[in-house]
């Protein structure tokens, strides 16, 4: 059986760092999603222009 002394401050620091990293990752993912949504809108706009040109 492992008997160790846990440094609670160290664990707290590690937990804070982990939470900070997760928050940063979530923000990056949200930004990527917004950029992808904008790209889809741009592509839909291009398709609509092309369809109107072909139909006319």
Number of C-alpha atoms within 10 A of each C-alpha: 3 4 5 6 6 8 9 9 9 10 11 11 12 12 12 12 12 12 12 12 12 12 12 12 12 12 12 12 12 12 12 12 12 12 12 12 12 12 12 12 12 12 12 12 12 12 12 12 12 11 11 10 9 8 7 5
